Amino acid sequence: MNLQATTSQTVGPFFKIGFSWLYRDQLAGPGVSGERVSISGRILDGDGVPVPDGIIEIWQANTHGKYAHPDDEQNKPAEQGFTGFGRVPTDGEGRFHFSTIKPGRVPGPNGKLQAPHLEISVFTRGLLRRLITRVYFPEEPSNAEDFALNLVELERRATLIAKRIEGRPGELKWNVKMQGEDETVFFDC
Amino acid sequence: MNIRAYRRCAEGTQPKHLHPPYVSSLKRAPAKSLVYLPHTISEVTGPTFSKELVDVKACDLTKQHADAPLGERIIVSGRVLDEDARPVANTLVEIWQANAAGRYLHGSDQHNAPLDPNFTGVGHTLTDAEGRYRFVTIRPGEYPWKNHYNAWRPAHIHFSLFGPAFATRLVTQMYFPGDPLLPFDPIFNCTDDEKARSRLISVFDWETTIPVQALGYRFDIVLNGREATPIEEHGHETQR
């Protein structure tokens, strides 16, 4: 190592002009296989005030548990047209929404599979570097043995697991609480 | 399956989330400690973007409208490298910036400087095989903000990069040499390490300066490098 990684700086308040050309709120086109889910929620600050100048990026595996990336050498099928990338802004009330498929399980430490999860980056004005978190799925038995969830204190794990919306199959709710009570678990990654 | 983790950033070279002089961080920085996450396949992979996605005209911000934008034309170029000085090829670089008068083409920008109908202030490109990128744009203006009394942002261009993995995602800002506002800017000064801060300042560059046309500024960007040895079944040996 002879260089050091460049310092992060905030996206500031006006990043939507730079990011909007690559918004992706439908991660899986019609031909992509997998269980369809839509996830909506809000980004809230330490006072519970909605964050209108925020953005969420999603990175995920396909339904077979394979990433569309050259370093994923698993012998699992690719899904044509599924890149696994999403990018959605928050609206004036701090709300975001995206649709995708539930990813399959990918390898984790010690030869165990991880529970299905989305990798999430959160960028907002006021954040000097991104926040990194994960979204897990409700009523998923493998959550109990997931290594990353098990790194988290029991009482905080729920912040990483999306919730079903009563009477609306396939629709999940997941909020990002940036600070304070019910603060979302963020990872050093 | 063996995983080669990415290195963590050197101590002091990245801002903490809470930086009180930057007032917007007060209610948005996590209060609880981050949970250290060893890298798995989920963090060492990341989105890739194909040439088909990229608009070749998006790297010249002075030619996106019928007429030329107002302001001083500049060339902003450099290389994207990893910490071992290896080029990061084919990676997406996105930029956005204010116009020459210090105004963004954004509905929330209330600064009473004029918009320029010939300047959007947005670009993107892919790095080449040597990690090189190049934008033609205009020098952005400084502008006031409400962080504190008489607060002004130094001239800057926002940069967004993906790199090869989820772990290497970076958003930063490029500044200009000799800007008198730099010592007073809480965003520029959010990082403890002075050398790390100074690397955010571009360098005036004769080599990329075009006679009678545009001054050149060079801004190299470094993304996290990779651990030398793979971790068997990606255990917890990652360096902190």
Interface residues (C-beta under 8 A of the other chain):
Chain A: M1 N2 L3 Q4 A5 T6 T7 S8 Q9 T10 V11 G12 P13 F14 F15 K16 I17 G18 F19 W21 L22 D45 G46 D47 V49 V51 D53 E57 W59 A61 Y67 A68 H69 P70 D71 D72 E73 Q74 T83 G84 F85 V106 P107 G108 P109 N110 G111 Q114 H117 E119 S121 F123 T124 R125 G126 L127 L128 R129 R130 L131 I132 F147 A148 L151 V152 R156 M178 Q179 G180 E183 T184 V185 F186 F187 D188 C189
Chain B: M1 R7 R8 C9 A10 T13 Q14 P15 K16 H17 H19 Y22 S24 S25 L26 K27 R28 A29 P30 A31 K32 L34 V35 Y36 L37 P38 H39 T40 I41 S42 E43 V44 T45 G46 P47 T48 L81 D82 E83 D84 A85 E94 I95 W96 A98 Y104 L105 H106 S108 D109 T120 G121 V122 H124 H158 S160 P164 A165 F166 A167 R169 L170 V171 T172 Q173 I187 F188 C190 T191 D193 A196 R197 R199 L200 I221 V222 L223 N224 G225 E233 H234 G235 H236
